[in-house]
Amino acid sequence: MPRPLHIACLQTRPLAGFQPALDEAIGLAEEAVAAGAEILFLPEYCGGLRTEDGRLAPPVAEEESHPVLQGLRDWCAGAGVWLNIGSIAVRGPSPEKFINRGYMIAPDGSIVGRYDKIHLFDVDLGPGQSYRESATVAPGGQAVIHDTPKARIGHAICYDLRFPALFHTLACEGAEILCCPAAFTKLTGEAHWHILNRARAIETTRFMVSACATGPVPGGGETYGHSLIIDPWGRVLADGGSDKGIISATIDLDMVAATQSRIPSLNNARSFDTPTAFSTQERA
């Protein structure tokens, strides 16, 4: 028996302030719901993003009073729709660092799940493109599945995409959809975004739904866009391109079990000992 689900990614731009970010997200969300979407997905740092001297410096607020979080919760309660907030910046336990936190919002506006980004983006991509997310962000340490009546959704964020063990864990624990909201850089996105998303879908035989911010970042940098919806066979069902907008697809969640029965790699995985190093002389 098919289990159809109409989903949509909202491809927003990096905007420096809370209110512009909220207005853009809600505008796209209203269009997606009018077109029949049942679950919406927003990018990483959809509550605002800017950089300062190569450091991520999004607007930050306490969770209890975060204007974008509260605005999106109120909107969900009015629209009666599920919303995955890719992530926003919320204050952490120390004043030096904030938390890059994603949320699952129910149709009544309640928070039913939180995920704190585990892997932080500390890279040197070349002249003028050095990023140290760990300088301002406190990492999470817990994998999270949002267990909704619509689907079981495993939540990852951006740089997590490069760590397949996290996605394997989420799939083995029953996630049907793996979402990886992002603010991927244009440089790394052009090289790796599609490949990594398709690989995670193929490896886990799960749907990948990855909303990605698009366009220049205030203060420097540029995000890649190309939000993706990918099926468990690795086929791209929708690609957001480089402009602000919406992508959507009606997926059949029964395809997860059907694909896993054809390629049972998760069931066939075995543990193994660590490699033994031999010298050249010993090998000879």
C-alpha positions as CSV (number, residue, x, y, z in Angstrom):
1,M,0.0,0.0,0.0
2,P,1.7,3.3,-1.1
3,R,2.4,5.9,1.6
4,P,2.5,9.2,-0.4
5,L,3.8,12.3,1.3
6,H,4.0,15.8,-0.3
7,I,7.1,17.6,0.9
8,A,8.8,20.9,0.0
9,C,12.2,22.6,0.6
10,L,12.2,26.3,1.1
11,Q,15.4,27.7,-0.5
12,T,16.0,31.0,1.4
13,R,18.9,33.4,1.2
14,P,21.3,34.2,4.0
15,L,20.0,37.4,5.5
16,A,21.6,39.4,8.3
17,G,18.6,40.1,10.5
18,F,15.9,38.1,12.3
19,Q,12.9,39.9,10.7
20,P,14.0,39.7,7.0
21,A,14.9,36.0,7.5
22,L,11.5,35.3,9.1
23,D,9.6,37.2,6.4
24,E,11.3,35.3,3.6
25,A,10.7,31.9,5.2
26,I,7.0,32.6,5.8
27,G,6.5,33.9,2.3
28,L,7.9,30.8,0.8
29,A,6.1,28.5,3.3
30,E,2.7,30.0,2.4
31,E,3.4,29.3,-1.3
32,A,4.4,25.7,-0.5
33,V,1.4,25.0,1.6
34,A,-1.0,26.5,-1.0
35,A,0.5,23.9,-3.4
36,G,-0.3,21.1,-1.0
37,A,2.9,20.4,0.9
38,E,2.5,18.5,4.2
39,I,6.0,18.9,5.6
40,L,8.3,21.9,4.9
41,F,12.1,21.9,5.3
42,L,14.2,25.1,5.8
43,P,18.0,25.5,5.5
44,E,20.7,25.8,8.1
45,Y,20.9,29.3,9.7
46,C,17.5,30.2,8.3
47,G,17.0,32.6,11.2
48,G,19.7,34.8,9.8
49,L,23.4,34.5,8.8
50,R,26.4,36.8,8.4
51,T,30.1,36.5,8.7
52,E,32.8,38.6,10.4
53,D,36.5,38.1,9.6
54,G,35.8,34.6,8.3
55,R,33.8,33.6,11.4
56,L,30.1,32.7,11.3
57,A,28.3,35.5,13.2
58,P,24.5,34.9,12.8
59,P,22.1,36.8,15.0
60,V,21.6,34.9,18.2
61,A,18.9,34.9,20.8
62,E,17.7,32.8,23.7
63,E,15.5,29.9,22.6
64,E,12.6,31.0,24.7
65,S,12.5,34.5,23.1
66,H,14.0,33.8,19.7
67,P,11.9,35.9,17.3
68,V,12.3,33.6,14.3
69,L,11.6,30.4,16.2
70,Q,8.5,32.0,17.8
71,G,7.4,33.5,14.5
72,L,7.6,30.1,12.7
73,R,5.9,28.3,15.6
74,D,3.0,30.8,15.4
75,W,2.8,30.4,11.7
76,C,2.7,26.6,11.9
77,A,-0.1,26.9,14.4
78,G,-2.1,29.0,12.0
79,A,-1.3,27.0,8.9
80,G,-1.6,23.6,10.5
81,V,1.5,22.2,8.9
82,W,4.7,20.4,9.9
83,L,8.0,22.3,9.6
84,N,11.6,21.3,9.9
85,I,13.6,24.4,10.9
86,G,17.0,23.4,9.5
87,S,18.8,25.5,12.2
88,I,19.0,28.8,13.9
89,A,21.5,30.3,16.3
90,V,20.5,30.0,20.0
91,R,22.4,31.0,23.1
92,G,24.4,28.2,24.7
93,P,25.5,27.6,28.3
94,S,28.4,30.0,28.0
95,P,28.4,33.6,26.6
96,E,31.4,32.8,24.3
97,K,29.5,30.3,22.1
98,F,26.1,29.7,20.7
99,I,24.4,26.5,19.5
100,N,23.6,25.7,15.9
101,R,20.2,24.1,16.6
102,G,17.5,22.6,14.4
103,Y,13.9,22.0,15.3
104,M,10.8,20.0,14.3
105,I,7.6,22.0,14.7
106,A,4.2,20.3,14.9
107,P,1.0,21.7,13.3
108,D,-0.1,23.2,16.6
109,G,3.2,25.2,16.9
110,S,4.8,23.0,19.5
111,I,8.4,22.0,19.5
112,V,8.6,18.2,19.1
113,G,12.3,17.8,18.5
114,R,15.7,19.5,18.7
115,Y,19.0,18.7,17.1
116,D,22.3,20.4,17.8
117,K,24.9,20.2,15.0
118,I,27.5,17.6,15.8
119,H,30.3,18.2,13.3
120,L,31.6,21.8,13.1
121,F,32.9,23.4,9.9
122,D,36.6,24.1,10.6
123,V,38.3,24.2,7.1
124,D,40.7,26.2,5.0
125,L,39.5,26.3,1.4
126,G,42.1,28.8,0.2
127,P,42.9,32.5,0.2
128,G,40.0,34.4,2.0
129,Q,38.0,31.2,2.6
130,S,38.9,30.0,6.1
131,Y,36.1,29.0,8.4
132,R,36.2,28.2,12.1
133,E,32.7,27.3,13.2
134,S,34.1,25.9,16.5
135,A,35.3,29.4,17.4
136,T,31.7,30.5,18.1
137,V,29.6,27.3,18.2
138,A,29.3,24.6,20.9
139,P,28.9,21.2,19.2
140,G,26.1,18.7,19.9
141,G,26.7,15.1,20.7
142,Q,23.3,13.3,20.2
143,A,21.9,11.9,17.0
144,V,18.2,12.7,16.7
145,I,15.2,11.3,14.9
146,H,11.9,13.2,14.8
147,D,9.1,10.7,15.1
148,T,6.1,12.4,13.5
149,P,2.8,10.8,12.3
150,K,3.9,11.6,8.7
151,A,7.3,10.1,8.7
152,R,10.4,9.3,10.9
153,I,12.9,12.1,10.1
154,G,16.6,11.9,10.9
155,H,18.1,15.4,11.3
156,A,21.7,16.3,10.4
157,I,23.1,19.7,9.5
158,C,25.5,20.8,6.7
159,Y,29.0,19.6,7.5
160,D,27.5,16.5,9.0
161,L,26.9,15.4,5.4
162,R,30.6,14.4,5.2
163,F,30.3,11.8,8.0
164,P,28.3,8.8,6.7
165,A,28.3,7.0,10.1
166,L,25.8,9.5,11.4
167,F,23.4,8.8,8.5
168,H,23.9,5.0,8.9
169,T,23.0,5.3,12.5
170,L,19.9,7.3,11.8
171,A,18.8,4.8,9.1
172,C,19.5,1.8,11.3
173,E,17.4,3.4,14.1
174,G,14.4,3.7,11.7
175,A,14.6,7.0,10.0
176,E,12.7,7.0,6.7
177,I,13.8,10.5,5.6
178,L,17.2,11.9,6.3
179,C,17.3,15.7,6.2
180,C,20.5,17.7,6.0
181,P,19.7,21.4,5.9
182,A,22.8,23.4,4.9
183,A,24.4,26.7,4.1
184,F,27.0,24.9,1.9
185,T,29.7,27.2,0.4
186,K,29.5,27.7,-3.3
187,L,33.1,26.4,-3.7
188,T,32.5,23.1,-1.9
189,G,28.9,22.8,-3.2
190,E,29.9,22.9,-6.8
191,A,32.4,20.1,-6.1
192,H,30.6,17.8,-3.6
193,W,27.0,18.7,-2.8
194,H,25.2,16.5,-5.2
195,I,27.6,13.6,-4.9
196,L,27.5,13.6,-1.1
197,N,23.7,13.8,-0.9
198,R,23.2,11.0,-3.5
199,A,25.8,8.9,-1.7
200,R,24.0,9.2,1.6
201,A,20.7,8.2,0.0
202,I,22.2,5.2,-1.8
203,E,24.2,4.0,1.2
204,T,21.2,4.1,3.5
205,T,18.4,3.4,1.1
206,R,16.6,6.4,2.5
207,F,15.1,9.6,1.1
208,M,17.5,12.6,1.4
209,V,15.9,16.0,1.8
210,S,18.4,18.8,2.0
211,A,17.3,22.4,1.9
212,C,20.3,24.7,1.2
213,A,20.6,28.5,1.5
214,T,21.5,30.3,-1.7
215,G,23.4,33.5,-2.6
216,P,25.9,35.8,-1.0
217,V,26.4,35.9,2.8
218,P,26.4,39.4,4.3
219,G,30.0,40.0,5.5
220,G,31.5,37.7,3.0
221,G,31.1,34.2,1.5
222,E,28.5,32.7,-0.8
223,T,26.1,29.7,-0.3
224,Y,25.4,27.2,-3.0
225,G,21.6,26.6,-3.1
226,H,20.6,23.5,-5.1
227,S,18.2,22.2,-2.4
228,L,17.7,18.5,-3.1
229,I,15.0,15.8,-2.8
230,I,16.6,12.4,-3.6
231,D,14.9,9.0,-3.5
232,P,16.4,5.8,-1.9
233,W,17.7,4.7,-5.3
234,G,19.8,7.9,-5.5
235,R,17.7,9.6,-8.1
236,V,17.3,13.4,-7.9
237,L,13.6,14.2,-7.8
238,A,14.0,18.0,-7.4
239,D,16.9,20.5,-7.5
240,G,16.4,24.1,-6.4
241,G,19.0,25.6,-8.7
242,S,20.6,28.9,-7.6
243,D,17.6,31.2,-7.1
244,K,15.4,31.7,-4.0
245,G,12.3,29.5,-4.2
246,I,10.6,26.2,-3.5
247,I,11.1,22.7,-4.7
248,S,8.6,19.9,-3.9
249,A,7.9,16.3,-4.6
250,T,5.4,13.6,-3.7
251,I,7.4,10.7,-2.3
252,D,6.2,7.2,-1.4
253,L,7.7,6.2,1.9
254,D,7.1,2.5,1.1
255,M,10.0,2.9,-1.3
256,V,12.4,2.8,1.7
257,A,11.6,-0.8,2.6
258,A,11.3,-1.8,-1.0
259,T,14.8,-0.4,-1.9
260,Q,16.4,-1.9,1.3
261,S,15.0,-5.3,0.3
262,R,16.8,-5.0,-3.1
263,I,20.1,-3.6,-1.7
264,P,20.2,-4.8,2.0
265,S,23.6,-3.1,2.7
266,L,22.5,-2.0,6.2
267,N,21.6,-5.6,7.1
268,N,24.7,-7.0,5.5
269,A,27.2,-4.7,7.4
270,R,29.7,-6.5,9.6
271,S,32.1,-5.4,12.3
272,F,35.8,-5.9,11.7
273,D,39.1,-5.5,13.5
274,T,41.2,-2.5,13.0
275,P,43.9,-2.7,10.2
276,T,47.2,-4.4,11.0
277,A,50.2,-2.5,9.6
278,F,53.0,-4.5,8.0
279,S,56.4,-3.1,7.1
280,T,57.6,-3.4,3.5
281,Q,60.0,-6.1,4.5
282,E,57.3,-8.1,6.2
283,R,55.1,-8.0,3.1
284,A,58.0,-9.1,1.0
